[in-house]
Amino acid sequence: MIRLNSQDPGFAEAFEKIVGDRRESDAGVSKVVLSVLADVRARGDAALVDYTARFDGHALETEADWRIGAEECRAAFEALEPSLREALELAAQRIAAYHEAQKPENRDYTDAAGVRLGAIWRPVDAAGLYVPGGRAAYPSSLLMNAIPAKVAGVERLVVVTPTPRGAVNSLVLAAAHLAGVDEIWRVGGAQAVGALAYGTERIKPVDVIVGPGNAYVAEAKRQLYGVVGIDMVAGPSEILVVADGRNNPAWIAADLLSQAEHDPVAQSILITDDADFADAVIAAVEVELQALATQTTARQSWNDYGVVIVVDDLLGEAPALSNRLAAEHIEIAIDDPDALFAHIRHAGSAFLGRHTPEAIGDYVAGPNHVLPTGRRARFASGLSVLDFMKRTSFLQLDEAALAAIGPAAVALADAEGLPAHGRSVAIRLGQ
């Protein structure tokens, strides 16, 4: 890991290197995905059969090989231990309540010129949800993607998820039952994203594709934007913790590792104003790593991309550094987190106070855990109900309203050299 002090010579250059570091796919990934998507578009189901056998070791032959049915999902939910079922239900309830409050309101009003104006929101017809499979099969991701779509009113929810060697994750199936998913297809990777966008003989196309995945999945979504809508291009996970010396070092170490265990190229960063505390956290990370089943992944992430920054003035320096990083997650573990949070302009999601670990947001808090990474929080937001809706504006004029504003439209149309535009207004004005 890298340790920096904001007062050291060369700090600005070293920090900018961290900001500019790209931990995402390279040109090689882009080329492979381009080829896969073209193949899926050309050969449909046949391409999915080939890729699924090659990458997942799963043969798509019978209908059961292709698709997971509603009864299997119901059975998985009912077979859960009561405590786990209750936890899943709590998560679903809180996620639904939070996203219900995001639903936008339609507008319909008449202005001073007598023009009726407004906008109406409608859900997309179908949404595709990518759910990672194998080791990274998370029921929480399914809930976070499916529930906002349901709240938005999407009629058809389609999940694609790889089932390596035919294995399915029962928790994911249980979550699918709870969220009301309509279809689950046992395909993954860039080829599954292509199937959702273009459609195949079996899988009908969707309007929006959301959900996290590996570099190939993210690149496929990027390339297909415009054919379909997407939530975002998600890269490796990241967490920024801003903490003073009054925190328990073990708590902060655990928070840093909560993202490091996701991926060898995930990034965990600590900003603190206490050098001794920084030492204590670094030592605590080593202790915590020893007990982690995910130690290999988390250690590689921490060793290769972990950063500890010591500053003189937390309130004075941390906001500017945080805004440059524009992290996916930011924890502000100080007595008055709002004082610092007021100056944070760029972050995917913020966790305020000493008792608000980022991990609580991954499961049961309510806000979505699908968030912009790779500094995209500068211009993007986390997944929401709005990702599954679109707005249609409308207006209505009577004769008086057209007489009030129409001449200005004619003048502008003539100035732009578009006489037919002007004529369509002027003819109604009797000109």
N, C-alpha and C positions, 0 to 999 in steps of 0.2 A: 504494500500500500504506500501511498504518497503522503508525506507530512509536510505541511506548509505553514509559514507564519506570515501574516499580512505585512509585517514590518521588515521582513528580510529583503535584501536586494534581489531582484529577479522574480519577486512574487507575482507581479502583474503578468509577466510573460508565461510563468508556469501555470497560473490560473487560466489564462486564455487558452493554453494548450488543452487543459481539461475541458473547458467549455466547447472547444472545437472538435474534440475527439468524437469520431463517429464509430459506434459499436454495432453497426447494422450491416445489411447485406451488401455485397460487392457486385461488380459488373457480371461476374460469373453466375450469380444467382439470377440476375435479371435475364440473362440469355437463356438459361434453363427454363425459367418460368414462361418466357415468350414462346418457346417451343412447345411446352406442355399445353398451354392455353390454345394454341393453334391446332394441336392434335385433338383436344377435346371438342373444339368447335367443329372440326371436320369429321371425327369418327364417333362422337357421342358416347354411348354406353360401352362400345368396344374399347375405347381408350381408357375408360374408368376400370374396366376389367383388367386390362394389362397393367396399369399403374398400381392398382390395389394389390394385385398378386406380387408385383415386384417390390413395393415399398412396405406393405403391411403383412405380407404372407397370408393373405386372406382371399379365398376364391369366391368370386361373385357368380354364383350359378343359380341356386333356387331363390325364390322370393324372400325367404328367411335370411339368405346370405346378403341380400341387398338392403333389406329394411327391417327395422325393429318396430314391432307393433305396440299399440296402446295397452294391450293386456299385459305384455311383458313389463312395461313401465309401471303399470298399476301393481303388479306382483312385487316388483322391486321395492316400491314404496311401502307396501304393506308388510314386507319382510324385514324392514329396518328395525333396529332396537328402538324402543320407545323414546329414549333420551335423544337419539340421533334424529328420529322423525320429528320430535318436538323442536329440535334446533333448526332443522331445515324449514319447518313451518314458520318459526319465528323470523328467520331470515327472509322468507318469502313475504310475510306480512309487512315487515318493516320496509323492504324494498318497494313493495307495491304502494304503501302509504306515502313514501317520499316522492315517488314518481307521479302519483296521482296529483300531487300539488303542483307539478310542472306543466300540466295540461294548459295550453294557451286558450285565451278567450277569443271568440269571434268578435268582429267590430262591424257596426252598421249605423251610420249617422248621416245627417244632411248638413252641409256647411252653409255659410252665409250667402253664397251664390246660388243656393238651391240645388246643389249637386249632391246626389246620394253617393256615398263612398263607404267602402268597408273591405273586409277581408274575412275569408272563411277557411278554417283549418280542416283538413281531411287526412286520414291515415293512408299509407300506401296499401296496395292490395295484398302484397306478399313480401315477407322478409326472410332472408336466409341467415341462419346463425351458425357460425363456425365454432365448434367446441373441440379443443385439443383432446387427443386420445392418449392411451398408454400411460406412462409415468405422469404426464401432465394433464390427466383427466380430472377436471375440477367441477363438481356440481355447482359451486358458487358462481363460476363463469356462466353456466347455463342460466341460472336464475337472473343474473345481472343483465344478460342479453335478452332473454325471453320476456321477462315481466314488463319492462318498459314498452315493448312492442304490443303486448296484450293491453296494457293501460291505454296506449295510443289508439287501439281499436283495429289493429291489423287482423285480417280474417284468416290468413294462412301463414303459419309459422313453420319453417322448415329447418331442421337441424342436420348438419353434416358432421360426422365425427369418425375418425379412423378407429378400427377395432383390430389392433395388431394380433395376427394369428387367430382371429375370430373372437378374442376376449373383449367383453364389454364391462364397463364400470357400472356397477349396480347403483351407486350413488347418483351418477349422472342420469340414469334411467328414472330413478325416483324423483329427481329434480325436474325432469321433463314432464312427468305425470303431474307434479304439483303446479308447474307453470302453464300447463295446457298446450303443450307443443302438439302440432298436427301431424308432422312427418319427421322420421329420423332415418337418415340414410347412412349406411356403413362405408362411407368413403371419406378420405381426408386429403390434405395437402393442396397444392396449387390446382390439382385436377378437380377437386371438389368445389373450389371457388369458381373455376371455369364452368362447371356443370350448373351451378346456381345462376351464373350470369347469362350463359347462352342457352341453357336447357339441353336436355338429351331426350332420348326416347322415353325414359322412365321419369326423369326429374324435370318438372316444369320450371321455367325460369322465374326469378324473383325480381323485385324492384330495388331492394336494399340488401347489402351484405354487411354484417357486423360480426364482431368477435375476435379474440386474440388468436395468434398462432405463431408458428416459427417464421424464419426469414422468408421462406418460399411462399407461405400463406400471405404474409404482409405484402410481399412484392406482387403477388397475383392480384390482391385487392387494389394496389396502386395502379397496376396496368389496366385494370378493368373499370376504373372510375370513369364515368361518362357512359359506359354501357349500362352500369347500375350505379346507384348511390352506395357510398360506404360510410362507416362511422369515422374511421381514421386509419392512418398507416402506423401501426404500433410496433415499436422496437423493444429492445431489452428493458426490463424493469429498472427503476431507479428510486432512491429515497435520499432526501436531504434532511438531516436532523440538526436543528439549531438548539443548543442546550447549554445552560450555564453549569457551574460547578456544584450546584445544590442538588443535582440529580444523582440517582443511584447509577453508578457506572455499568452495572450488570443489566439494568433496564435498557439503557441506551445501546449497549452492545447487542442485546437481543433484537432491538428494533432495526439496527443496521443489518443484521444477519437475516432478518425476515424477508428482505428483498434479495440479498446475496444468494440465498438458497434456490432462487428461481432459475438461475441461468449463470453459466461461467462468465458471461459478459454483462451481467447485471451490475449496477453501480450503487455503492453506498457511500454517502459523504456526511461528515460531521463538521459543523462549525461551532466553535466554543470560544469563550474568552478566558478560559482557565487552562493553562498548560499542564498542570498537575492532573486535572480531570481528564485531559486528552490522553495522558499516559495511562491513567486508570482504565479508560474505556478500551484502549488498544490491548491492555493486558486482559481485560474482561472478555474481549472478543476471542482471544486464544482459549480461555477457559470454556466459553460457551461452545466453541467449535468442537471441542472434545466430546461433547454430549450429543451432537447433532447426527442424526441418521443421514442427513444431506451434507455431511462435512466436506466431501470431496468437491462438490459443486460450489458450496458457499466459500470454501477456502480459496479456490481458484479465483472466484469473483473478487473477494476481499484483497487477495494478494496482487491481482492484476489491475483492479480498477477502484479499490477503496481509497478514500481521501480523507485526511483529517486536517482541518484548517484552524489555526489559532489566531484570533483577532484581539485587538486591545479593547474595543468597545462593541459589544454585541448589537445594541440597538442602532449604533451609528454606522456599523460596517456590514452587518449580516444582510440587511434588506437588499443592498446593491448587489452583493455577491449572489444572493438567492435569485434575484430577478435575472441576472445573467445566465444562471444555470437553468431557470424555468423548469424545475424538476417535476416529474410525474407526481410524487408525493413530497410534502414538506411537513415535518413535525416541528412545532415550536414549544419546546419544553422549558418554559420559564414561568415565573410567578404571574406575570401580566402578559400573556401571549397576544392579546388584542393590540397592545401598544406596538408590537413588532409586525403583527399581521396587517395592520393598517397600511403598512408600507410595502406589502408584498403584492406585486401586480401580475406576476406570472407564475402559476403553479397549477397542476392538474387538480389536486385536492389537498386541503390543509387540515392538520390534526393539532388541536390547540390544547396546551396544558400538559402536565406531567402524567396524567392518567388517561391519555388518549393515544394509545399505540396505533400505528398505521394498520396493523393487522385487524383491528376491530372493524375498520372500514372495508376490509376484504370480504367480510361475511355478514354481519348482522346490523350494522349501523343504519343503513338505508341508502345513502348516496352511492352512485355507481362506482365500481372499481375498474371499469374499462376507461382508461385515462390516456391523455396524450403523453408521449415519451419523446426523447431526443430533442428537447427544447421546443417542441411543438406547442407547449402550453402558452407560448407567446401569442399564438393566434387561434388555438383550438381549445375545445372544452371536452369534458368527459361525456360518455354516452348518456343520452337522455331520451325522453319521450319525443322530443323534436326531431330526432334522427329518423323516426318512423312516420313523420307527418310532413305535409307540405301545405303552403299557404297559397290560396287563390284570391287575388284582389278582385273587386267588382265596383262598378259605378253605374249610375243611372241619371240621365238628364231629361228634364222636360223642355218644352219650347223656350221658356223663360231662362232656364239655366244655360241652355246652349247659346242663347242670345247674349248672355252675360260674359261668357268666357270664350265663345267660339271665334270671334274676330282675332283674338290673340293667337289662336291656333293657326288660323289662315295666314297671318303675317309671318309666323315662324316657318310654316311649311313653304311659303313662297321664298323666304330667305334661304332655305336649305335647298332650293331647286327641286322640290317634290310637289309639282302642281296637282297631281291626283290626290295627294293627302289633303291639300287645301280645298280642292273641289268637293271632296266628300263632306266637308264641313260647310263650305260656302253655299252649296246647293240647298242645304236645309235652312240656311239663313235667307234664302231668296235672292242671293247675289248672283 
